[in-house]
Amino acid sequence: MSQAKVEPHVADVWRRLSEVTDPELDEPVTELGFVERVAVEGDRVEVDFRLPTYWCAANFAFLMVDDIRVAVAAAPWVRSVRPRLLDHMYADEVNRGVGDALSFKEAFGTLASDETLEEVRQKFRVKAFQRRQESVLRALVRQGHGVASIVDMDVATLERTAVGDEEAARQKPRYLRILRELELAAEPTDLAFVTPDGDRLTATAFERHMEELRGVRINMEFNGALCKGLLSTRYKEAKLEEGKEPELIDFITGRAAPPARSPSTA
């Protein structure tokens, strides 16, 4: 295949990968720096993927690698996609499981927790919903929208309402998308802002609701900053001195491998 044909396909793969998020952080794996390499040969695609530490939770890793497979395989020109997790204590199990279309339980057997991957995915989708909602709500409050008008706002009105905040402008379409995906709204006249259980927000409970959302955001932002820092530190290619025993900092920076552990939910 000519270079002219390959480059649009590579760009298509990267675009599709940008829709894959870390379930814990709700940020694209491309922006987090987790995608190491994309290779296209004809209708076959390879994606090398890495995480901030050697011991990142195996169920999260499995979810992201499988999401990569699904996202890239959706391209009409792709016939084969091989995502490959690198430098992880359970890389072999994850790569084999995703490659053979196994469930997490089938891939890990007795090492897998009782919580299913779909349960893990749903838990973090709720957190993603909360984080996106908080960003939009904060922007609306800053712009002078009253609480009473916010809790009564329907989907059509939110779609028409401009949010001047750059982050809120990025999150608004993502919020509307997950609102529908979680089946919390279906029609333009449905409420734009509800709880994760689908309950209506009230003006009297609005501040308490915002405090809960703020806690979710701070936790996710902290974890995101930590992951980016660990990833940056880990791949500076630092090496242990010959004969030197590893210290805690060596495990944190990835210069030494930790002892084996269960891949249960972190």
C-alpha positions, 0 to 999 in steps of 0.5 A: 500500500502506498504511503498516501493511502497509509497515512489517512488510515493511521490518522483514522486509527488515532482518531478512533483511539482518542475516543477510548478513555481510561475508565478511572480518569475519563480522559482519552488514552491518547492524551494520557500518553498511553498509546506507544505505537500505531502500525498499519499494513494493508487492512491490519492494524497493530496498537502498542499500549502502555500504562503508568506502572507495572502493577496497574490494575489488570481489570482496568488494563483489560478494559482499555485494551479491549476498548482499543480493539473494539474502537479500531475494529469498527473502521470499515477498512480494518480486517484485523486489529492487534492491541498489545499491552506492554511492560505490565505484570499481566501483559501476557494474560491480557493480550491473550484474553483480548486476542482470543475474545475471552472474558476477564474471568476466562483469562484470569481464572481464580485470580479474577475478582467476583466483580464483573468487568461490566460492573467495573465499567458501569461504576466508572461511567457513573463517575464520568457522568458526574465529572462531565456534569459538574463541569457544565453546571459550574460554567452555567453558574458562573455565567449567571444562570440561576439554580431554579432555571438550571434544575428546570433546564431541558436537553434542547435548551442545554444544547442551545446554551453556549458555555464560555468556559473552554473545559465546559465547552469540551465537556458539554457534548461529552456530557450530553452523550453519556446522559443518553448512553446511560438512558437518563434522557432520550427526548429534547424535552427531558431534563438536562440535569439529573442524578446518576439514578435519574432523580430530578435535581432540586434547588434546595439540594443543589449545593450538596449535589455540587459538593458531591460532584466536586469530590469526584472531580478532585479525585479524578484530577489527582489520579490523572496527574499522578498517572501522567507523572508516573508515566513520564518518570517511568519511561525516562529509561532510568536503570538500576546500578549493577548490584544495587538493591531496589528501593521503594522509589525504584518500584514507583519509577518502574526501574524495578518490577514489584512482586506478583499480586492479584489483578483485583480491582484497585 
